[in-house]
Amino acid sequence: MTPPEPIVSLRDLTRRYVMGNQPIAALDGLTLDIPAGQFLGIVGRSGSGKSTLLNLLGGLDSPTGGTIRVGGMDLAGAGSDTLAQYRSRKVGFIFQQFNLVPSMTALQNVALPLVFAGVPHAERRTRALELLGRVGLAARSGHRPAELSGGEQQRVAIARALVNSPAILLADEPTGNLDSTSAAAIADLLRQAHRAGQTIILVTHDRAMAESLCSRTVELRDGRLIADSPAPGSAA
């Protein structure tokens, strides 16, 4: 039987920049497959290419060379309108800085991706409240970000990332600005999403966290893949 096509397929992926007169290879011929439903941790030091890769997977940047296919879609050859639809429907983002809209309530922040997707108001509200309930914040739906703790803000951000039922959840250092108790709560929410079948790609400099959370870890150095293994602390 032919194995199913991976949800993410990278072939000789390259992203180069020029700083001054100096060319920089943020990614240098990266080849990687990610099956659907996997919890992948991408680790490496600052400058290894982790965030560049996440930006490419999120359709926020374009490669210099190679191919990047997500769900069978060629992102490298996609136009701006296609990428905008891809970002609003196919991927969910969780950022270290939360990136919530300060003037909006938790409910409005979670519902925001549904506005761009053209979902009617009543359905937006229902789905946003459901996600806030799943992250334990139904009672805080009317609070704005300044009225929430850092851990609560990140839970709102996770609810927002999941509200469109994305194929892939992209998490960029999601516990980096949190205390240990809040970080543990966020890690547990990510585990729950993975158990429910969500494909998650986590970028972190914290190898121990990646190995405790993820079913597989890869390590980047100078834009190249140098290690790829099942995470020892997980059920792959």
Buried (B, 14 or more C-beta within 10 A) or exposed (E): EEEEEBBBBBBEBBBBEEEEEEEBBBBBBBEBBBBBEBBBBBBBEEBBBBBBBBBBBBBBBBBBBBBBBBBEBEBBEBEEEBBEBBBBBBBBBBBBEBBBEEEBBBBBBBBBBBEEEEBEEEEBBBBBBBBBEBBEBBEBBEBBBEEBEBBBBBBBBBBBBBBBEBBBBBBBBBBBBBEEEBBEBBBEBBBEBBEEEBBBBBBBBBBEBBBBBBBBBBBBBBBBBEEEEEBEEBEE
